[in-house]
Structures are given as C-alpha cells and as structure tokens.
Amino acid sequence: MKPEDIKINQLLEIEMEGEKARLASRVEEIKDDYFFISMPMKKGALVPLWPGQEIKLVFRDKHSSVGGVSRVVSRRREPLPHLIVTRPQKLVPINQKREFVRLPVSLHVRFKAVKQDPQVKPDEAPEIQEGMTIDLSAGGLLLTTKALLEAGQLLELKVELSENESIYCKASVVRVFPRKHQNEDWKVAIIFEDIKERQRDRIFKFIFDKQREWIKKGL
C-alpha cells in the first residue's frame, strides 16, 4: 500500500507518543497532500491533538499493516470534529503488538469451553454460557458472567454486535478477577485467538461508528 492508495472513508488508527493504544479514525476527505480525518476518541471523550504535533497514521489491508509519519496542520469542529493532517510521504510495515483501543460497551456474549479431551462424549460436551461485555477492542474484551472460568481456558465465542451481526471466534481467558462479594458475577479478561482479519476489521468499524454516534449525540 502506498500513500496515494488511501481512499476517502478508509479506516485508520492514530499512533501518538504517550498512548499505549492506537486510536480509531477515518479519512473523511482528501485534498492535495492533506487528509481530513475524524477526531479520535478515548473513553467517550475527544482526544486533543494540536497543530504541529507529530503522529503516525496506520492503515490495514487483508495482508499487512503499514504506517507513516504525519503532522497535525489544524483542527476543525464543523460539521463534526476533525483534523487536517499531512499525507505521509511513505508507508512502511509496522509492528502489530501495540494495544487496541477499547470501547466501553455492553454487548451480549455466548461462549462454551473448547472440548480438548477426545474421550468426552457428545452428551458431556460443555454447555453454552452467557455474559455481557464491559468493554470491547479488536483484540479482545472484558466480560461479566456467572460462569466460573480459569486463566488459560480456550473458548468458542459469539459476540453480538447487533441483532443482525455477530462475531464468531476462538478466544483465551487471560485473567479472572477476584470477586468482592460471593453473589457477584465474575469479571473475565479475554483475548481473541482465532479471528479472521475481516472480523477484526468489523469490530474496529463498530468501535469507530459507535464513537461517531456519541459525538453526534453530544455524549
């Protein structure tokens, strides 16, 4: 992918100094050597970026992620908050290890433990459990559930983004947080293990669209 290949409405991530996670954005307009991109959000609030600030713009396709250095030229608030930034002179492959931005959102989740013992009979297969997300990213989620899970456990997961769309993948339990009271639900950190890039991109778009919706509503 080259800088001239970038199109209007293309999703991107903003990488900035001091932030562990990349922030979701989108190319709204292109004029000459400048991109007009939506203002990023974090935890429901706009992230302040200032004219002259250096940032990295990260773009993904089916095969890889590439990024290039850009600089904020100016900020605009109409019709929606956005930035004018320079078009990167070049795009190079980047490290995928940076954290994904998390969206605080409640979504219905269904899951079951992956059967790892071939001797287990069909009628002994793990039952389907339910929970609700506390937050969601393209890399995983934080979940509340009545089911007792263990760190390292492998799950088959269904995340319901809407009535008509769900994400199906395998995932691993990273951490189970201690409960303060016995009748509380468990809080569980989960990472996606076997997820297709188009599914990850769909989560990324869901997060971006939800953030734009909050801006329009003034939340």
C-alpha positions as MATLAB code, in Angstrom:
seq = 'MKPEDIKINQLLEIEMEGEKARLASRVEEIKDDYFFISMPMKKGALVPLWPGQEIKLVFRDKHSSVGGVSRVVSRRREPLPHLIVTRPQKLVPINQKREFVRLPVSLHVRFKAVKQDPQVKPDEAPEIQEGMTIDLSAGGLLLTTKALLEAGQLLELKVELSENESIYCKASVVRVFPRKHQNEDWKVAIIFEDIKERQRDRIFKFIFDKQREWIKKGL';
ca = [
       0.000    0.000    0.000;
       1.238    3.477   -0.946;
       0.120    6.904    0.357;
      -1.665    7.579   -2.942;
      -3.699    4.369   -2.489;
      -5.539    5.766    0.539;
      -9.214    6.456   -0.169;
     -11.991    8.514    1.406;
     -13.884    6.590    4.147;
     -10.887    4.338    4.751;
     -10.488    3.430    8.409;
      -7.184    4.105   10.111;
      -5.543    4.179   13.510;
      -3.604    7.043   15.043;
      -0.455    6.252   16.970;
       0.844    9.006   19.223;
       3.567    9.370   21.802;
       2.457    8.544   25.337;
      -0.522    6.408   24.243;
      -0.304    2.620   24.578;
      -3.254    2.037   22.268;
      -3.836    3.248   18.744;
      -6.920    5.443   18.353;
      -9.637    4.827   15.758;
     -10.232    7.356   12.985;
     -11.340    7.588    9.343;
     -10.341    9.522    6.240;
     -13.223   11.950    5.626;
     -11.718   13.961    2.764;
      -8.507   14.224    0.746;
      -7.198   17.498   -0.698;
      -3.810   17.607   -2.388;
      -1.271   16.438    0.205;
      -3.647   16.621    3.169;
      -6.013   14.155    4.819;
      -9.099   15.342    6.678;
      -9.573   12.699    9.387;
     -12.133   12.318   12.167;
     -11.081   13.382   15.651;
     -10.153   10.298   17.715;
     -11.879    9.399   20.966;
     -10.844    7.622   24.138;
     -13.234    6.535   26.897;
     -16.023    8.556   25.322;
     -14.073   11.838   25.119;
     -12.299   13.534   22.231;
      -8.522   13.203   22.364;
      -6.833   16.616   21.991;
      -4.285   16.792   19.182;
      -2.555   20.068   18.437;
      -1.281   21.784   15.281;
       2.347   20.834   14.763;
       2.022   17.553   16.690;
       3.670   14.554   15.020;
       1.609   11.377   14.776;
       1.701    8.078   12.903;
      -1.173    7.021   10.676;
      -1.707    3.251   10.498;
      -3.649    1.554    7.702;
      -4.529   -2.124    7.373;
      -5.407   -4.321    4.439;
      -6.008   -8.063    4.130;
      -2.321   -8.900    4.293;
      -0.490   -6.398    6.490;
      -0.456   -3.154    8.429;
       1.504   -0.145    7.248;
       2.138    3.228    8.811;
       3.653    6.586    8.032;
       4.596    9.776    9.836;
       2.166   12.676    9.624;
       1.746   16.053   11.274;
      -1.375   17.837   12.500;
      -1.953   21.021   10.499;
      -5.186   22.265   12.066;
      -8.371   21.277   13.890;
     -11.966   21.882   12.816;
     -15.226   21.353   14.697;
     -17.779   21.558   11.871;
     -19.725   19.624   10.732;
     -18.099   17.118   13.130;
     -14.756   17.428   14.941;
     -11.905   16.523   12.587;
      -8.214   17.083   11.940;
      -6.318   18.206    8.877;
      -3.043   16.267    8.709;
      -0.270   15.869    6.177;
      -0.283   12.871    3.864;
       2.615   10.545    4.866;
       5.434   10.584    2.321;
       5.742    6.807    2.580;
       4.099    3.836    4.288;
       6.161    1.026    5.802;
       5.243   -2.274    7.540;
       4.667   -1.809   11.268;
       4.648   -3.853   14.448;
       1.199   -5.226   15.346;
       1.931   -5.550   19.080;
       0.582   -2.161   20.144;
      -2.656   -2.349   22.127;
      -6.070   -1.915   20.515;
      -8.300    0.929   21.655;
     -11.102   -0.250   23.983;
     -14.720    0.830   23.787;
     -16.875    0.755   26.943;
     -19.988   -1.033   25.720;
     -22.480   -3.689   26.860;
     -22.946   -6.489   24.335;
     -24.427   -9.946   24.758;
     -21.870  -12.770   24.590;
     -22.369  -16.539   24.349;
     -19.495  -18.952   24.854;
     -18.534  -22.507   25.669;
     -15.302  -24.233   26.640;
     -13.490  -25.914   23.760;
     -13.540  -29.699   24.122;
      -9.879  -30.728   24.369;
     -10.380  -34.321   25.517;
     -11.334  -36.584   22.541;
     -12.774  -39.113   25.022;
     -15.527  -36.696   26.094;
     -18.920  -37.933   24.857;
     -21.310  -35.600   22.987;
     -23.780  -35.578   25.891;
     -20.922  -34.460   28.161;
     -19.967  -31.513   25.949;
     -19.609  -28.116   27.678;
     -22.832  -26.144   27.971;
     -23.275  -22.730   26.414;
     -22.775  -19.899   28.920;
     -23.675  -16.223   28.685;
     -22.243  -12.893   29.730;
     -22.076   -9.169   28.946;
     -19.108   -7.145   27.788;
     -17.740   -4.299   29.882;
     -15.518   -3.159   27.059;
     -14.515   -4.360   23.604;
     -11.466   -3.977   21.371;
     -10.295   -5.564   18.126;
      -8.012   -7.723   20.264;
     -10.375   -8.967   22.965;
     -12.921   -7.995   25.598;
     -13.686   -7.675   29.292;
     -16.668   -9.770   30.326;
     -19.002  -10.227   33.277;
     -20.507  -13.692   33.681;
     -21.873  -16.071   36.284;
     -19.776  -18.880   34.762;
     -16.579  -19.780   36.608;
     -13.697  -19.732   34.140;
      -9.964  -20.299   34.522;
      -6.971  -18.424   33.121;
      -5.663  -20.207   30.032;
      -9.022  -21.765   29.205;
      -9.902  -21.865   25.482;
     -13.411  -20.785   24.461;
     -15.641  -20.675   21.417;
     -17.119  -17.200   21.461;
     -20.058  -15.364   19.917;
     -20.196  -11.576   20.363;
     -23.474   -9.979   19.273;
     -22.609   -6.587   17.760;
     -26.259   -6.072   16.781;
     -29.444   -8.052   16.195;
     -28.232   -8.951   12.717;
     -24.479   -9.310   13.147;
     -22.259  -11.407   15.392;
     -18.560  -12.214   15.616;
     -17.621  -15.898   15.987;
     -14.090  -16.895   17.007;
     -11.960  -18.805   19.471;
     -10.592  -16.932   22.460;
      -8.464  -17.458   25.558;
      -9.122  -16.445   29.141;
      -6.276  -14.169   30.235;
      -7.402  -13.299   33.748;
     -10.269  -13.916   36.143;
     -10.605  -11.070   38.645;
     -11.374  -11.871   42.305;
     -14.931  -11.168   43.456;
     -15.544   -8.804   46.369;
     -18.846  -10.499   47.219;
     -19.921  -14.099   46.712;
     -23.091  -13.226   44.790;
     -21.284  -11.017   42.253;
     -20.663  -12.037   38.659;
     -17.110  -12.890   37.647;
     -15.134  -10.323   35.661;
     -13.013  -12.015   32.982;
     -10.397  -10.653   30.548;
     -10.413  -12.472   27.209;
      -8.252  -12.209   24.071;
      -9.234  -13.362   20.590;
      -7.108  -16.251   19.337;
      -8.552  -17.448   16.044;
     -10.201  -14.442   14.439;
     -10.255  -13.557   10.756;
      -8.936  -10.155    9.736;
     -12.289   -9.181    8.231;
     -13.895   -9.884   11.625;
     -11.260   -7.800   13.393;
     -11.874   -5.009   10.882;
     -15.616   -5.267   11.554;
     -15.025   -4.788   15.289;
     -12.764   -1.837   14.528;
     -15.510   -0.291   12.365;
     -18.121   -0.984   15.063;
     -15.974    0.882   17.609;
     -15.425    3.797   15.243;
     -19.124    4.067   14.322;
     -20.162    3.954   17.973;
     -17.727    6.753   18.839;
     -19.086    8.911   15.983;
     -22.618    8.226   17.218;
     -21.667    9.504   20.680;
     -20.181   12.676   19.198;
     -23.373   13.378   17.236;
     -25.456   12.888   20.379;
     -23.106   15.091   22.383;
     -22.262   12.329   24.870;
];
